[in-house]
Amino acid sequence: MSGDPYAVLGVARDATDAEIKRTYRRLARQHHPDRNPDDAAAEERFKSIQSAYDNIGSPEARHRYDEAQRMEDFFKNGRKQKNTGFQGFEMPDIISQMFNASRPASETPQNRSGRSVERGSDIRSGIDMPYSDAEAGCAIEFDHQRLKTCPKCEGSTFGTTRTCGGCDGKGVRSRRSTITVKIPPNSKHGQKIRMKGLGHDHPRGNSGDLILTIRIDAEEGRKWEGGRLIQTVKIPYSTLILGGKCDIRTPIGRSIRIEVMPGTQIGDRRRIPGMSFNGADLDIEFSLEDRINLTESQKEILERLRNEGL
C-alpha cells in the first residue's frame, strides 16, 4: 500500500482539512477491527488509515508533511544540500525555507551588479473556507509561523561558528503570529494569494513571500479531484440495472432530476454543466445506495433473484 497519506485516504492534495477528517472517519468506521473481527487485512488497512491521518489530519501535521515532501522531491531532482550551519532545525526549515530549494534560479532576484540576492524561501500553505465566504469575500485569521532574523545578533551569526543566546548561532528564530488574510469576492478553489515579505527571513538578504492556496470545503458527499468537484449520488441497485431517475441537490443549492441510463456501473460519472461553484461543471459519480433494513417482501424478492442467478 502506498505510503502517501493522501493516497491512503483517497483524497486530493487540494482537499480541505474538513474533507480529510470526514474521509478518515468514514474509512476508520469501515475498517475498524471491532467491525471486522479476525480479518487481518482489515486490521492492516485500519493501521494504514490511522497512520495517514496522523500525518495530515491536523493543519500543523499536514504542513509539516507537505514541507518534508517538498524537500524529498528537491533532493530527488539532483539538487545538493548547502552547508547552512543550522543544526537543530528540521530539513524544511534549513533548506527549503532559507535557501530557496524550490525556487528556480531564473526567478532569483538580482541586484544592479547582476549578482544574485539571497532571499528567504516562500511559505506555502492552504486556507480553508465555505463557498459562501469565498463567493462574498471575507477576512480570515491565519496562524502563521516563520523564521525571523534574530533581534539579538541581527542575523550576524548565520553561517559562522559564533554563538548567540537568542538563536543559538543560527541567525534566525521561529516566530508565531496571527495575521488577517483578506479573501477577495468570487474566489475559486485553488486560487493563490501571495503576501509579500511574509515568508521566511534570510539573515543576509530579503524575506520570502507567504503563498496561500484557497481551499473551498466540498461538504459531505463531495470531493475535489484535480480542481474539479465530484459529487457522489447513491441510487438503488434496481435503478442501476434498469435505469430511472433520481433527484440530487447541487453544491449551489439547486434541486435537479437526472436520468440514470440502464446498465449504469458503480463509479460511472456524468458531467452536468454549470451546477458547481462559480458556474463550473459538476461531475456526478454513481454509487450503490446503502440498504441495511430490508422489509420481508424485499428480502423475498432478493431471494428469488438470487435463485434466478442475479
C-alpha positions, -999 to +999 in steps of 0.1 A: +000+000+000+012+035-008+030+054+019+014+087+006-012+096+032-033+114+006-034+082-015-042+060+015-072+082+024-082+086-012-083+124-010-068+150-034-038+172-023-061+202-025-087+187-003-098+208+027-089+197+063-126+191+069-128+168+038-098+148+051-114+144+085-147+133+071-130+107+049-109+094+077-139+089+100-158+070+072-128+048+065-120+042+101-155+030+108-155+008+078-122-009+086-122-008+124-111-042+139-143-043+161-163-043+129-141-068+111-131-095+137-104-120+127-098-100+095-060-094+093-063-074+060-089-050+075-067-045+106-037-036+084-059-013+064-071+004+096-035+009+108-026+025+075-056+048+076-047+058+112-011+065+102-021+085+072-044+107+094-016+112+119+004+127+091-021+151+076-051+151+100-044+185+115-033+217+098+001+216+117+008+180+108-002+185+072+020+215+068+050+196+082+043+166+059+039+188+028+071+207+036+091+174+041+077+161+009+088+192-010+123+186+004+123+150-006+113+160-042+140+186-041+168+161-034+153+136-059+158+162-086+195+162-080+200+195-061+226+192-033+223+205+002+242+236+011+262+239+043+240+261+064+253+257+099+217+253+110+220+222+131+188+217+152+163+228+126+142+204+106+153+200+069+124+221+055+134+249+078+170+247+068+170+242+030+136+249+015+128+278+038+161+295+040+178+287+007+150+287-019+152+250-025+121+251-046+128+284-063+142+282-098+175+301-104+158+320-132+134+335-106+161+345-081+163+383-079+195+401-087+210+435-077+222+462-100+256+445-104+239+413-117+247+393-086+220+371-071+203+385-040+199+359-012+162+355-003+143+336+023+121+309+010+084+313+003+060+296+027+032+277+011+001+267+029-037+263+025-066+283+039-100+267+042-134+283+039-170+275+029-181+285-005-203+314+009-172+331+022-153+326-010-182+340-030-188+370-009-152+377+002-141+378+038-113+383+062-098+352+079-073+349+107-044+327+099-020+311+124+014+320+108+048+306+118+080+316+101+117+321+106+126+357+116+161+373+118+173+371+154+168+405+170+198+399+194+225+392+169+206+407+139+215+375+119+253+381+121+259+346+135+244+330+104+269+306+088+295+312+114+309+294+144+299+323+167+271+317+193+241+338+202+219+334+233+189+344+212+192+320+183+220+295+193+241+309+165+217+302+137+208+338+129+171+332+129+144+323+153+110+307+148+082+331+155+044+325+155+018+352+150-018+356+138-024+376+106-055+386+088-059+374+053-084+393+030-102+369+006-115+388-025-151+381-037-157+353-062-125+335-052-121+300-066-109+267-052-071+265-059-067+303-063-035+316-047-030+347-026+006+360-024+015+381+007+048+399+000+075+397+026+057+373+049+078+342+041+110+333+059+137+359+066+172+354+052+198+369+076+218+382+046+190+391+022+153+396+016+123+379+030+103+354+010+066+355+005+036+337+020+016+319-007-018+307+005-040+284-016-077+288-012-095+255-004-133+256-005-150+229+016-166+204-007-190+194+021-204+160+028-208+136-002-184+156-024-147+158-030-122+177-050-102+159-077-078+178-098-096+211-092-129+196-103-158+189-078-171+154-077-205+146-061-214+111-051-250+101-059-263+069-042-290+050-061-307+016-056-293-014-074-326-018-094-321+017-108-285+009-118-296-021-137-330-010-152-324+028-154-346+055-140-345+090-125-330+104-093-331+138-075-300+155-063-291+188-047-262+206-063-234+225-044-251+258-054-284+247-037-304+237-067-325+206-068-324+188-101-336+155-115-312+134-136-318+103-157-299+071-149-292+050-180-299+012-178-268-008-170-250+021-152-220+008-133-209+019-098-182+046-103-197+058-137-197+096-140-217+122-157-209+159-162-236+184-155-228+219-170-229+250-147-240+232-115-208+236-094-193+266-077-187+297-097-207+283-126-183+254-132-194+220-143-203+193-117-192+157-121-217+132-107-204+098-096-229+070-091-227+048-061-248+020-046-274+031-021-268+016+014-298-006+023-295-024+057-330-027+070-350-045+043-387-055+046-397-091+044-411-086+009-379-071-003-359-100+012-382-124-006-377-106-039-339-106-035-340-143-026-359-151-058-335-130-078-306-149-063-322-182-072-325-168-108-288-162-108-289-124-103 
